[in-house]
Amino acid sequence: MNTPVVELEEGWAILQMGITKVINIIEGVPGETAMDAAFYMKLYTAAYNMCNQKPPHHYITQLYERYEGVYNDYLQSKVLPAIQEKRDNVSMLQELVKRWVSYKDMVRRLSQPFNFLNRNYVAHKNLPMFKDVGFGCFLEIVGAEIEVQVKDAVLSLINKEREGEEIDQTLVKNVLEIFVDIGNENDAQNMEYYVNDFETPFLNDTADYYSRKASNWTREEYAMKAEECLKTEKDRASHYLHSSTEEKLLKIVQDVLNTAYTIA
């Protein structure tokens, strides 16, 4: 007995029910119930049939496009406005962390019906995993829009801490983990986003900061202050920077301070 063909709009309507449910759960819509095994199996079956039917009813390309559209719409209508409406740096960073955590959960949930494709089809065709599509959308829509603002906010907090103010180190750590996560979601060794969009500007800012500070020191107090600065930066690295940054940070500080001492 032949299995009836699942047309694109018919199957998408089933998947859309799951998408709506997941978004409602993520957004905390009152009365929304969790997805049970029967509901999940309905989604899995619809996705499986739509992607394993013979042409012209083989709909994997269309599902890729529509899932990307779901992520784009959600990020543009919910996530980005929620972050941008925050009027101070700390609130903005807190909202970013909150939204990133919930968005990762959303992508995980919406990718589950396609796990069989990731294993049996996507990898062989050199296509992105369904979850990678979701994380790529976050980078393109949210990251591209606010990455400079986020970087500047984090650098501002770090420099406030350098000047003796107390900051939320856990918040800074959580924000920097987003820079790492976005690259690692696609490649466990990919630190490009963290390096380019945070670490490099951070090291440059650090060099500028200590160049200014050291210019006000006398030669007599240089040794004590230099040792103190290296210790605080080492502590800073252990508290919230990625482990790969520590060696670079300490070298930058040491080089700047040595140069300042020579000039003085």
N, C-alpha and C positions, 0 to 999 in steps of 0.2 A: 504493500500500500504506500503510495507516494505521499510525502509530507506536503501539506498545502504551502504554497509560496507566501512568505510574509512580505508584503509590499512595504516600500520605504516609509510612507506616512503612517501606515498601520503599526509597524514596529517602532517607529519613532514616538508615537503617542504613548506606547507602553513605557519606553525608556524615559520619556518626559515626566511620567508620573513619579518615577524613582528620583529623577533630578529635582523635581519640585519638593519631594519629601526631604531629600538630603539638605537642600537649601533652607527649608523651613526649620529643620533641626539645628543647623548651623546658626541660623539667625535667631533661634530661641522663640519661634512662633508658638504661642500658647495652644495647647491641645494637640500638637503634632505628636504622633506616636512613632516609636522606633521601627525600623525595617525588620520584619521577621523573616525566617528562613523561606517561607512560601513566597513572599513578595520578592525576595532576592532571587529565588530560582526563576521566577517569571521574567525578571530582567535579564538574567543570564541566558535563558532559553531564547528570548527575543533577539539578543545580541548575537548569539551563536548562529541562529538560523539566518539572520540577515547577512552575516559575513561568510556563510558557507554555501549559500545557494549559487546555482550556476548563472552566469551572465545571461541576460542583462539585470538579474536580480541580486547581484553581488554588491553589497552596499557599504563596504568598508571605507571607501574614499569619502562617501557622503557622511558617514558617521564621524570620521575624523573632522570634517569641516564643521559639522553641527556641534560636536563636543567643544571644539575650539570656540565656536560662537557662544556657547553656554558660559564658558569661563570668561571670555571677553566681556559679555554683558554683565555678569556678576561683579567682576572687578571694576568696571566702569560705573556701574549704578550703585554699588554698595561699598566696596572696599576703599577705592580711591577717595570718594567724597568724605567718608568717615574719618580718614586720616587727615585730609586737607582742611577739614573744618576746625581742627584743633589749633588753638591760637598761641600756644607756647611749646617750646621744644620738648619738654618732658612729657606733656600730654600727647603730643604727636608721636613720639617714640613709643609710648605705652600703647597707643592705639595700633601702631604698626605691628608691634609684637603680638598683640591680641589677635589681630586680623591674620597675620601670617600663620599662627598656630591653628586657627579655625580653618583657614584656607587649605592648609596641608591635609587636614582631616577630610575636608570636602573632596579634594582630589583623590585621596585614598579610597574613599567610599564610592565615588563615581567611576573609578578605574576598575573596581572589582569585577563587574560583569564582563570585562574584556581581558581578564587574566589569561584565558586560554589563547587569545590572539597574541599576547605578548610572548608566550612560550612557543607557539606553533606557527605563527605567521609573520608577525611584525619583525622579529629579529632576522628571519631569513630574507626579508625584503628590504632590509636596511632602513626601516622606517622608525620614527620615534615611538617609544612606548606611550600608551595613552596618558600615563601620569606625567611623562615628560612634556607632553603638549600643555598640560595644566600649568606646570611650573614655568614653562617658556612664556606663557601668557602673562604670568605675574611679573616676570622680568621686563617684558616689553611694555606693559601698561602701567604698572605701579612703579617698578624700578626706574624706568626711563623718566618718569614724571617727577619723582621725589628723591632720587638718589643723591643729588647735590645737597638738597635741604637736609636729608638725613645725615649725610657725611658731616656737613657743617655743624649740625646740632650735636653730634657725638664729639667732634673736636672741641666745641665750645665747652661741653661738660668736662672733658679731660683737662682742659686748660684751667677751668675753674678749680678742679681738684688740685692741680699743680700750685695754685695760688692759695691753697689752704681751705677751700670750701668743701663741705661734705656733699657727695653726690651719691646717686643710687647706682652702685657698681653692678648690681645684678641686672638692672635695666640695660646698662651699656653692654654687658656681656651678652644678654639676650638679643640685642640689636645686631651686634657683630656676628653672632651665630647665624643670623639670617643671610648675611653676605657669604658666609661659608656654605650654608645649606643650599642656596640657590645653585651654586656650582656643583656641589656634591650630589645633588639629586640626579644629575645626568652622568656624573663621573666622580667616583669616590676620591680621585686624586686632583680634581679640578679646583684650583684655588685662584683662578684668574679673576673672577669677579671680586673676591675679597682683596686681592693684591692691587688690582687696578683702581677700584672704586673706594677702598678705604685705606689699605696699608700704605701705599705710595704717598697719597696726600697726607696721611698721618705722620709719616717719617719726615716729609718735607716741612710740615708744620712744627714738628719737634725740633728740627734743626734751627728753624727761625726763632722758636721760643728760647732755646738755650743760648743762641747767639746774642739775643737781646739781654738775657739775664746775666750772662758772663761778662758782658761789657761794663756792668756796674760793679763788678767785684774787684777788690784790691788783690795784688799778688800774694799778700800775706794770708788772705782768707780763701784763696783759690782751692787749695788741697782739701780743706774740710768741706767746702761747699760742693766740690766736684764729687767727692765720695758720697755725700748725702744725696745728690741728684741721681747718681747711678743706682744707689740702693732703692730709692723711691720708684725709679723707672722699672727696676727688676721686680719690685712688688706689684707694680701696676700690670706688668706683663702676666704675672701669675694669677692676678685677680680676674682680668676680663679680656685680655688679648689672646688671639690664637697663639698656640705654642711656637709656631713657625716665625712669629714676629719678634720674639725676645732677643735673639742674637743680633738681628738687624737694628733693633731699637738701641741696644746698649752700644753697638759700634757707632751709630750716628751720634749719640750723646757724647761718647768718649772723643770722637774725632772733632766735634764742634768745640768741646771744652779745651782740648789740646791746642787747637788753632787759636782760640781766644787767649789762652795763656801765653802762647808764643808772641802774639801781637802786642799783648799788654807789656 
